[in-house]
């Protein structure tokens, strides 16, 4: 007998006192979004009445998953512990209880962070069960069903593990539900059957187990790919972490079903449970819905990625965890691969140890799945390197994380390897946020969002969704791929330090992003489910050039603006086509056509006004209702950029949380009010007593953010108008940038006194973007509007190396580079990257002190090179620099280097890396020429009767020699002394020092005395010298000396 045992528990934090009732499954961290990773100890307590237990029966307490490091006490007696947070375990508590009421179960969970690289939640976050067994019983997870096809008929075999104390027994198996014959389990028709197993001892049935399973065959071929029931099939997979947005890590089967329903409509047929075994109910739903599952065990082996991850338990616990993992799920027809690890550094850093652990894990899996219900695989981002390739050669079935460029090379070199994309894509996108233009790749911006337009690529992932799809399509031998990630998850907020990921194609609230529809266009058949999707929304500044994108699974699409066709296009091998259109109010409509040019689908986007009211729609899965709250204008049109605050009240149900999918929103999930994000908000409600809840949503008039900033330009002046006009927040923030949002050197910006306009002062030719933004009461920019201006007639611009130069301003390289965090640039992981910055103007003095901000992905020390000029264009190596600060994830660290010589004038700086490094940017220290020790020969002009330049000195200075030094800036502090270094055989050498500039001329007489060897002396000036000057040393008739150097002193 198996009983769900989630009710009646209490919870306390810290110490086992002051318990309060709690509902299981439970994640205690999700209740406070400001402390999602706070270490702590949680205690669960429950009273158990064991009066139902009969003589000789055993009582087991089973946990499907507890995060993490847990210990059970029963009646103050230690029973046992379990370390890993993602595998099921159970305890036989029979000897620790007494019959009747009053048994106290006390369960301790020790959550320590940092543990995983993502949000894990903490506590008893999966189901708990109470199992009652007779003394003779089936061992837990001991039923093992193998199906096979022979002579066109389905067969099955069963192995069963029993505990009878040595007594003879018989096992009887009965297949249920097959009265009309057996049908194969398939992704499109997931037929399932029940096997009833009866244990018979001394003629009596002492135990009954019912196991659900399906009949299917799977096959993997290095050249042909994957086959299900003999039918070739590409894996159209998604990677999923386990949290459920506002519900946290606590398992809600109905939320999982909603989640997987979304991905079924997307066209996905496979799921990778990254990077851990999922909940049992997840596997049940995958079976029912027809998903293929790669079940993954670990993100680490023996080498840790975080101080409190599983590596500290690996050696002692791995055998128990593999047994739990495989035995629980080996009968699920959905499981097609067992992944024993993700991005495991052991395979890369430790050739012998990595192979040894790999073999050990493979043996453990085969021990519990000896008939090979699913093959063993490994998912790795280390496939460019030899050590991990050795592991691949052992396991043969190998997943590549972001290694598509290696597919064809490795397929030829290793024809027995079965290759697939275990982790691909990793484009970043925020639902409903668009950073223009599409042609400019923009990873990070002031609003801490990522563009959903399709131009926000990470440094390691695909250049675009389309590129990801093409890479898989062009590798016919590949099994397919698993895109990262199906849905946004809490944690890993690359490229920022916000709350949740941007890498999903559905946000945490379960609202699809535009990229979702790109995959839907690639993964579905227009003959069965035609679709067309149009983005972005349609509400911008008049005349602003907008990139409009249309994707479809049909062969043809056409775009209309206000009824006028903008062109009908064949998609061919593509899934999306783009237009650039100056914005005008009205309606955009996209139409999809079949091969006969018959319309099969259409969609539209309309311009809209300010929010007038709210609209609610709902869908119910089991006991959970998911209510989508949107805003509409007075004409009933969706306001797709609405961000107003909404208050929600529920009667006849329980409001579990609100979620808008905004990674920057740290307001609590468990609240009754929240802002819309890109026009949407989700309310999750638990039904009560089977009745329909009453939901009320109202706009909060005390918090009205700016939803739109409309910009108009006249000449170089840009004026802003905010919508709605009664917005609570009036402050606007202006910047002048390039297309990527980097401060532009082409001009400066002056903001008007009322803050509603700004004027550009041009400095160089080119395109600039005047940005106007709002914070809407937050600590960061939440809304950006921009207006493009073109500057002409100012000449070629140069970069100032003494100001911060963003890595994103690189303008030459030997290879295609990718976006770095914070508008930086990222180098290649397994090649040589030349990151060049041309047209740096160091001035006539220059600098030799370089400060860089670097974020390497690997923690090991490394060297890189600093060049003047490009290495492949005759440049010169300046320095081989050493970096040893390690790696802090998503964090740039500052390093400073001294070059062997100063860079001067207009030149090129190139940084050469041979590993993956994000470069935020650099700055050179500016040395004021006037106060540096200047070699005499560093003069800008020299004239006279006789002189000789040697080793930086000017020697044999004779009559009427003049040395001129331009651009000597003495600033507001000024100079009052000068130090000279000379030698001369004459007793007196008269020199006139002339300071000219700012409409004045000052003269200073200095007399140099005899010095047979180099000598120095400080002379006091008659008057302090200020501001920018040209300094001339005039050597009067009768002079004869050598001048080595000089410098001015304050």
Secondary structure as GFF3:
##gff-version 3
##sequence-region A 1 1050
A	DSSP	beta_strand	2	4	.	.	.	ID=ss1
A	DSSP	beta_strand	10	13	.	.	.	ID=ss2
A	DSSP	beta_strand	20	21	.	.	.	ID=ss3
A	DSSP	three_ten_helix	29	31	.	.	.	ID=ss4
A	DSSP	three_ten_helix	33	35	.	.	.	ID=ss5
A	DSSP	beta_strand	40	48	.	.	.	ID=ss6
A	DSSP	beta_strand	58	63	.	.	.	ID=ss7
A	DSSP	beta_strand	70	74	.	.	.	ID=ss8
A	DSSP	beta_strand	77	82	.	.	.	ID=ss9
A	DSSP	beta_strand	89	92	.	.	.	ID=ss10
A	DSSP	three_ten_helix	94	96	.	.	.	ID=ss11
A	DSSP	beta_strand	103	111	.	.	.	ID=ss12
A	DSSP	beta_strand	128	133	.	.	.	ID=ss13
A	DSSP	beta_strand	137	150	.	.	.	ID=ss14
A	DSSP	beta_strand	153	163	.	.	.	ID=ss15
A	DSSP	beta_strand	170	176	.	.	.	ID=ss16
A	DSSP	beta_strand	193	201	.	.	.	ID=ss17
A	DSSP	beta_strand	204	213	.	.	.	ID=ss18
A	DSSP	beta_strand	218	221	.	.	.	ID=ss19
A	DSSP	beta_strand	225	228	.	.	.	ID=ss20
A	DSSP	beta_strand	231	232	.	.	.	ID=ss21
A	DSSP	beta_strand	235	240	.	.	.	ID=ss22
A	DSSP	three_ten_helix	245	247	.	.	.	ID=ss23
A	DSSP	alpha_helix	253	266	.	.	.	ID=ss24
A	DSSP	beta_strand	270	273	.	.	.	ID=ss25
A	DSSP	alpha_helix	280	289	.	.	.	ID=ss26
A	DSSP	beta_strand	292	296	.	.	.	ID=ss27
A	DSSP	three_ten_helix	310	312	.	.	.	ID=ss28
A	DSSP	alpha_helix	314	329	.	.	.	ID=ss29
A	DSSP	beta_strand	335	342	.	.	.	ID=ss30
A	DSSP	alpha_helix	346	349	.	.	.	ID=ss31
A	DSSP	alpha_helix	351	368	.	.	.	ID=ss32
A	DSSP	beta_strand	375	380	.	.	.	ID=ss33
A	DSSP	alpha_helix	386	395	.	.	.	ID=ss34
A	DSSP	beta_strand	397	401	.	.	.	ID=ss35
A	DSSP	three_ten_helix	404	406	.	.	.	ID=ss36
A	DSSP	alpha_helix	407	413	.	.	.	ID=ss37
A	DSSP	beta_strand	418	425	.	.	.	ID=ss38
A	DSSP	alpha_helix	465	473	.	.	.	ID=ss39
A	DSSP	beta_strand	480	484	.	.	.	ID=ss40
A	DSSP	alpha_helix	514	523	.	.	.	ID=ss41
A	DSSP	alpha_helix	526	529	.	.	.	ID=ss42
A	DSSP	beta_strand	532	535	.	.	.	ID=ss43
A	DSSP	beta_strand	545	552	.	.	.	ID=ss44
A	DSSP	beta_strand	556	561	.	.	.	ID=ss45
A	DSSP	beta_strand	564	570	.	.	.	ID=ss46
A	DSSP	beta_strand	576	582	.	.	.	ID=ss47
A	DSSP	beta_strand	587	593	.	.	.	ID=ss48
A	DSSP	beta_strand	599	606	.	.	.	ID=ss49
A	DSSP	beta_strand	613	621	.	.	.	ID=ss50
A	DSSP	beta_strand	624	632	.	.	.	ID=ss51
A	DSSP	beta_strand	645	651	.	.	.	ID=ss52
A	DSSP	beta_strand	653	659	.	.	.	ID=ss53
A	DSSP	beta_strand	673	675	.	.	.	ID=ss54
A	DSSP	beta_strand	680	687	.	.	.	ID=ss55
A	DSSP	beta_strand	694	699	.	.	.	ID=ss56
A	DSSP	beta_strand	708	714	.	.	.	ID=ss57
A	DSSP	beta_strand	717	723	.	.	.	ID=ss58
A	DSSP	beta_strand	733	737	.	.	.	ID=ss59
A	DSSP	beta_strand	747	751	.	.	.	ID=ss60
A	DSSP	beta_strand	757	762	.	.	.	ID=ss61
A	DSSP	beta_strand	766	774	.	.	.	ID=ss62
A	DSSP	beta_strand	783	791	.	.	.	ID=ss63
A	DSSP	beta_strand	805	806	.	.	.	ID=ss64
A	DSSP	three_ten_helix	807	809	.	.	.	ID=ss65
A	DSSP	beta_strand	812	813	.	.	.	ID=ss66
A	DSSP	beta_strand	818	820	.	.	.	ID=ss67
A	DSSP	three_ten_helix	821	823	.	.	.	ID=ss68
A	DSSP	beta_strand	824	826	.	.	.	ID=ss69
A	DSSP	beta_strand	833	841	.	.	.	ID=ss70
A	DSSP	beta_strand	847	856	.	.	.	ID=ss71
A	DSSP	beta_strand	862	868	.	.	.	ID=ss72
A	DSSP	three_ten_helix	871	873	.	.	.	ID=ss73
A	DSSP	beta_strand	876	883	.	.	.	ID=ss74
A	DSSP	beta_strand	893	903	.	.	.	ID=ss75
A	DSSP	beta_strand	906	913	.	.	.	ID=ss76
A	DSSP	beta_strand	917	924	.	.	.	ID=ss77
A	DSSP	three_ten_helix	929	931	.	.	.	ID=ss78
A	DSSP	beta_strand	934	935	.	.	.	ID=ss79
A	DSSP	three_ten_helix	936	938	.	.	.	ID=ss80
A	DSSP	beta_strand	941	943	.	.	.	ID=ss81
A	DSSP	beta_strand	948	950	.	.	.	ID=ss82
A	DSSP	beta_strand	953	957	.	.	.	ID=ss83
A	DSSP	beta_strand	961	969	.	.	.	ID=ss84
A	DSSP	beta_strand	975	997	.	.	.	ID=ss85
A	DSSP	beta_strand	1000	1025	.	.	.	ID=ss86
A	DSSP	beta_strand	1028	1035	.	.	.	ID=ss87
A	DSSP	beta_strand	1041	1049	.	.	.	ID=ss88
###
